[in-house]
Amino acid sequence: MADAWTDCQARLADRAPDVVACWRAFDWSRSGLIALRRELRPRVHDGDAPRLLAQQEACADELAAALDRLPDAALRAPGGEEDWNAAQAFAHTTAARRFLVAWAAQDVDGEWPGGEPRVTPSIPGRPDATRDDLRVLLDKSRASMARSAATIHGHETQRCRMTHPLVGHLRHGDWLAFVGIHDLMHLEQLHRLAAAHA
């Protein structure tokens, strides 16, 4: 795992520097959440959505590569998150990519039906999803993020009404960056599982 994961981080540090810097500063503690906000604030400006989307595409490329490297036995192996199997963790990751940014974009458009939109974390994907199923989900996340980034463009620094029970409120552009941090958490798990089943 060390070599493949180290190489993955190096590629992303080059292609997604803002995402990697935020990921390195972040953990789920109170101090980690404060550090995340301190990293995000100077890295997200109005007009940055295309640049942030390009960094998310780099993360998607690494997810695709990790899926290709994952041995068949590892696809059903536990260890993705909360002992989910790798398929569940991968599908969960693509759902976060797809929906967190789409919901932020809906807030820009004022499309929320009422009340404060809330995120429900830690929902696993299908445990029996095939490799082809997971590729389709990743492609859907790419297309959804491109549409959502176009809507967020110009509104990146506006506060988003969507709230996460652990992260709280972020700005619209911050959500576009945050999904990459989430990608890296699960990329590390996928690399660990691939190494364990190599």
C-alpha positions in Angstrom: 0.0 0.0 0.0 2.7 2.4 1.0 4.1 2.9 -2.6 0.8 3.0 -4.4 -0.8 5.3 -1.8 2.3 7.5 -1.7 2.3 7.8 -5.4 -1.4 8.6 -5.4 -0.9 11.4 -2.9 2.0 12.8 -5.0 -0.1 12.9 -8.1 -3.0 14.6 -6.3 -0.6 17.1 -4.6 0.3 18.2 -8.1 -3.2 18.0 -9.7 -5.4 18.8 -6.7 -3.2 20.9 -4.4 -6.1 22.7 -2.5 -7.9 19.4 -1.8 -4.7 17.7 -0.5 -3.8 20.7 1.7 -7.2 20.7 3.3 -7.2 16.9 3.7 -3.8 17.0 5.5 -5.1 19.7 7.9 -8.5 18.0 8.6 -9.7 15.4 11.0 -13.1 15.0 12.8 -12.0 16.7 16.0 -13.0 20.3 16.8 -9.5 21.5 16.1 -9.5 19.6 12.8 -12.7 21.2 11.8 -11.3 24.7 12.6 -8.1 23.8 10.7 -10.3 22.8 7.7 -12.1 26.2 7.7 -8.7 28.0 7.9 -7.4 26.1 4.9 -10.6 26.5 2.9 -11.1 30.2 3.4 -8.1 31.5 1.4 -8.4 28.7 -1.2 -12.0 29.3 -2.4 -12.9 32.6 -4.1 -15.7 33.6 -6.4 -15.0 32.3 -9.8 -13.0 29.3 -8.6 -15.6 26.6 -9.4 -13.9 25.5 -12.7 -10.5 25.3 -11.0 -12.0 23.3 -8.1 -13.9 21.1 -10.5 -10.6 20.2 -12.2 -9.2 19.1 -8.9 -12.3 16.9 -8.3 -11.7 15.4 -11.7 -8.2 14.5 -10.6 -9.7 12.8 -7.5 -12.1 10.9 -9.7 -9.3 9.7 -11.9 -7.6 8.3 -8.8 -10.8 6.6 -7.7 -11.1 5.0 -11.1 -7.5 3.8 -10.9 -8.0 2.5 -7.4 -11.1 0.5 -8.5 -9.1 -1.0 -11.4 -6.3 -2.1 -9.0 -8.6 -3.5 -6.4 -8.5 -7.4 -6.6 -11.9 -9.1 -7.0 -11.6 -10.6 -3.5 -11.2 -7.1 -2.0 -14.4 -5.8 -3.5 -16.4 -7.7 -0.9 -13.9 -7.4 1.9 -14.7 -5.4 5.0 -12.7 -2.3 5.9 -14.1 0.5 3.8 -15.8 2.4 6.6 -17.6 1.1 9.7 -16.6 -2.3 8.3 -18.4 -1.8 5.0 -17.0 -3.8 2.1 -15.1 -2.0 -0.6 -18.0 -1.8 -2.9 -20.2 -0.1 -0.3 -17.4 2.4 0.5 -16.8 3.2 -3.2 -20.5 3.7 -3.9 -20.8 5.8 -0.8 -17.9 8.0 -2.0 -19.5 8.5 -5.4 -22.8 9.4 -3.8 -21.2 12.1 -1.7 -19.5 13.5 -4.8 -22.7 13.6 -6.6 -25.2 14.8 -4.0 -23.3 17.1 -1.7 -22.3 19.4 -4.5 -25.7 19.1 -6.2 -27.5 20.1 -3.0 -25.1 23.1 -2.6 -26.0 24.1 -6.2 -29.7 23.7 -5.4 -29.2 26.2 -2.6 -27.7 28.7 -5.0 -30.8 28.3 -7.2 -33.2 28.5 -4.2 -34.6 25.1 -5.1 -34.8 23.8 -1.5 -38.5 23.1 -0.7 -38.3 24.7 2.7 -36.4 24.5 6.0 -32.7 23.9 6.3 -31.3 21.1 4.2 -29.4 18.5 6.3 -26.8 15.9 5.3 -27.1 12.4 6.7 -23.6 11.0 6.8 -22.4 7.4 6.7 -24.9 5.8 4.3 -23.3 2.8 2.6 -23.7 1.8 -1.0 -24.9 -1.5 -2.2 -22.8 -4.4 -0.9 -23.2 -6.4 -4.1 -22.4 -3.6 -6.6 -20.2 -4.9 -9.4 -17.1 -3.2 -10.7 -19.1 -2.0 -13.7 -21.8 -0.7 -11.4 -19.2 1.3 -9.5 -17.7 2.7 -12.7 -21.2 3.9 -13.8 -21.7 5.6 -10.4 -18.4 7.4 -10.7 -19.2 8.6 -14.2 -22.6 9.9 -12.9 -20.8 11.7 -10.1 -18.5 13.4 -12.6 -21.4 14.6 -14.8 -23.4 15.8 -11.8 -20.4 17.7 -10.3 -19.8 19.4 -13.7 -23.4 20.6 -13.8 -23.4 21.7 -10.2 -20.1 23.5 -10.5 -21.5 25.5 -13.4 -24.3 26.6 -11.1 -22.0 27.4 -8.1 -19.7 29.4 -10.4 -19.8 33.0 -9.1 -21.4 32.1 -5.8 -18.5 30.2 -4.3 -18.1 32.4 -1.2 -21.8 32.6 -0.3 -22.9 30.8 2.8 -24.7 27.6 2.0 -27.8 26.7 4.0 -27.0 23.0 3.9 -25.7 21.7 7.2 -23.6 18.6 8.0 -24.0 17.2 11.5 -20.2 17.1 12.0 -18.9 19.8 9.6 -21.7 22.3 10.1 -22.2 25.0 7.4 -19.8 25.7 4.6 -19.8 28.1 1.7 -21.0 26.8 -1.7 -17.5 26.6 -3.1 -16.2 25.0 0.1 -18.6 22.0 -0.6 -17.0 21.6 -4.0 -13.6 21.3 -2.3 -14.8 19.2 0.6 -16.0 16.3 -1.5 -12.3 15.9 -2.6 -11.3 15.6 1.1 -13.9 12.9 1.5 -12.6 11.2 -1.6 -9.1 11.0 -0.1 -10.4 9.5 3.1 -11.9 6.6 1.1 -9.0 6.4 -1.4 -6.7 5.7 1.5 -9.0 2.8 2.6 -9.2 1.4 -0.9 -5.4 1.4 -1.2 -5.2 -0.3 2.2 -7.7 -3.0 1.1 -5.9 -3.5 -2.2 -2.6 -4.0 -0.4 -4.1 -6.5 2.0 -5.5 -8.6 -0.8 -2.6 -8.3 -3.2 
